[in-house]
């Protein structure tokens, strides 16, 4: 009984700590939006101009996410910038698309852990990069459509307006009421210096996200690990729903997708079984932007958050139901894995080019 009691108190302590860290994360979003407002219109115009080219916005989203190793960070910053008036909704959507691509670098890097074992590495890399190729294919299809027709923005705006009216709700939310005093206190402490306030917001965001992910992993992933192989991958829809649910809980699609890479490398799971799981993770990761948007008290960030959700859902509906199209990311992932099995250098070249060098060079040219 004493052991059970100690475990219960430990779990309760972890849950309370998780609540404190989540609050700190929400405060960082509120602080970031307020900090951008302190710069005035000059910075806003400069940032909007930088993302007026949707391709630059897309590449900025890729690069920011690969450097931060977190799409949650990129989407949260984007939501904060929209809330602060430093970024338009139209400019934010390509950044969100880029974050979807950038977040898949983590599980690709995880697959490198198998690099000394040729066959394991081939399987692991294919399992990791199927996520990359799916996200790239979705952006290839949806970005031109969004630039021409703005259909994601339109649907997201409609959904945000419905959400605003449900039950008489307004965007002066309890989350904003809870976080605004802390954010204002930090602003006053830093004498409302815009640069210091932005730095403080980013430091708080990075720190809280790190602890949020680590603590969530301890509470959720470790306890659910023994059930994954038995219950999670039996049917595509089940795998997709569980991928979304676990990502919702741990606040990181990188964790969700990375934890199955060793199982693929070991031959326990197949590429086809894991594929829908990664698609569910794409949907689950949108919860972070939703939380961030609700804490701002403005409709613009909520539209961006819904855009993130509808982008991922649209990608799944366009690609997964059609066997031929569904097979494209799997085919490309296997081809890359076969290529790298002959020379490991191809794997490092792929990561360096796709996630770092090409976005950086093109941003420099197109800006």
MOGI-V902729 format. One record per helix or strand of 2 or more residues. SS is the DSSP state (2 for helix, 1 for strand). FROM is the first residue (numbers start at 0). TO is the last residue. If there is no record, write none. Layout:
((SS,FROM,TO) (SS,FROM,TO))
//
This chain:
((2,1,38) (2,40,49) (2,53,67) (2,70,82) (2,88,101) (2,104,113) (2,117,148) (2,150,167) (2,173,188) (2,193,231) (2,235,249) (2,252,264) (2,270,283) (2,285,293) (2,298,318) (2,322,341) (2,344,365))
//
